[in-house]
Amino acid sequence: MKVATRLQEIRPSATLVMAARAAALRREGKPIISFTTGEPDFDTPEHIKDAAAKAMREGFTKYTAAGGILELREAVRDRIQRDYGLQYGTDQIIITCGAKHAISNALMALCNAGDEVICISPYWTSYPEMIRLAGGTPVLVKTRAEDGYIPSAADLEAAFTERTRVLILNSPSNPTGAVYTEDKIKEIAEAIRGRDIAVITDDIYDRLIYGGHRFASITAAGEEVRENTIIVGGVSKTYAMTGWRIGYAAGPRPIIQGMETLQSQTTSNPTSISQKAALAALRGPDDACDAMRTEFDRRRKAMLAGLRQISGIQVTEPFGAFFTFPRVASFFGRKVKGKELRSSIDIGEALLEEAHVAIVPGAAFGDDRAIRLSYALSFEAITEGMARIAKFFEETLE
């Protein structure tokens, strides 16, 4: 039996592949430290879990509206009004099965076959694959570490064609941790002004920003830009709720309604119990979130300090999310047990086998010169992992 042609055009998530390999080695008794997944190691706050338990006890275990319960859409509306200064109707908001689901739905609602979608590279590994599944063509706009992994307006304008349909923005960025300044956002807004280009702004890490930086949204650039923008967010990262699978999108009513129609014929509604938990997250106190962000910042600094002590590694300081993206190309051509390292994939495999450290190769994000490390794991694991990585590069390589 043959699988559909579309599946031959996409690759499995490199992050999940490496995480699975690390888990398999752990089961064999190997002391693996995994820097792979973007998943907070903190537990979901108690008041959120209590809301889910209450929902189950009260029998809130049935279907809901495909686009999510009204109370949760109202909570998203209120959060966007507070954080963005924007007003949306609840019919301009959809609740989805995670932020990834929201992005996928938006691409399916926006793209026709052959439409081009601009991805800023390095990019989150799922963007190009979701674009292809929607029938679109990913167009990569490469950025440089020297520029903080942020494109210029000229970079974007050079990539625009008459087939450009969508631009995906992600700030703070996965994998680089780049945070776009307000001035840079305005520059990008001017580049697309007057063009029939939709913007999907993936803001899943908008509450995880450090070092005095602030979140800036392209929706602040004026009504014309806002009318062509879909805001995507969720509770996974901010509230340590990755497994609950609740995301959301807000944007122009026709697009949101199209996404809801699509959702009604694919997943139906997000889980009823998880929606009640997300409602408690958005309506409840942020003390736990603030504590998590403070700890992430402490871990960020420790990882940066460890990486900067390794001769040959170059790292651009990340100011958001929970990733570093150190460049390791200077080690290409070196050997491990006689095997030459020619790529980030080779380095990732050697680190796993020799140092028992799991990372994600930068090739998965469009930059083979780097590797991605998550600092969403314990301070102790980061300290030990940095020591293993240093030993690998300083002593194991031939």
C-alpha angles and dihedrals in degrees: 000000000000124000121227118282091239090067090058089061098056134064130218117257108280089208093057092042092055092043090053092050090051091049092050091052090049089055087055089057098259114146095236122179109199122207091170115099129061093227124128111237090215121103120249108268114267098241089058093050089046090055090053092049091049090051091054093047090051093050098251090150103112135095117294131195109301092244095048138269118308094238092058093046087052090051090051090048091052093047092051090048090051098044102032102026089233132129121220130173117235087248086065092058131075130188113219141183092268133322091279088060090050092053092047092049091048092051091048089050094048108035131081123188110292096015113141123233120196115227119187108224129254084049137174104276095240098056099081092043093051090047091054092048088054090054094254132126119238114227113195122216106195121216132196131234087229088063094047090256090287121128126230124232088251091056091054096043090053089057097047118103135166087270095055107121107160141025118200116209123189119184122190084035132227113234104014103038089228116162117205114227122227090251092052091049090052090050091053091046091054090051092058098035111119093017125108093240124134119214124216106195111197102205099167092128097043093121095048103078128133144184097047094300121137135212115254124191127206088222087076089068094084144285095289092058094040091054089060097043131097113199114210123195142142148177100255101095103027096047100029090247103133095136095048090071103213123147134150144203133206126192148101111355097237092053094045091048090050090051090051092051090051091047092050089059097043119030099359110208127352113256110295094221093048090052090058090048091051090049089056089048095053095040097040136078121297097213094110091047091052091049091050092050091050091052092046088054091052090051091046091056092047093051092047091050091050095048094047091057092061111091111230097026117108121195132183110212112253116218099188147031113023106280139100121202107201119185114236102171091115087073095057109117094033118114140229115201089341095309115121118230108226104160146017087265091058090049091048092052093046092049090051095048100038105028099025089233121133121210134159116251114241089231087077089062098043099266116091092183093073144048129217123232124185119214092197090112134082123301089237092053090049092051093050093042092052090051091052092047091049091050091049095053096037102040113012100053117089 
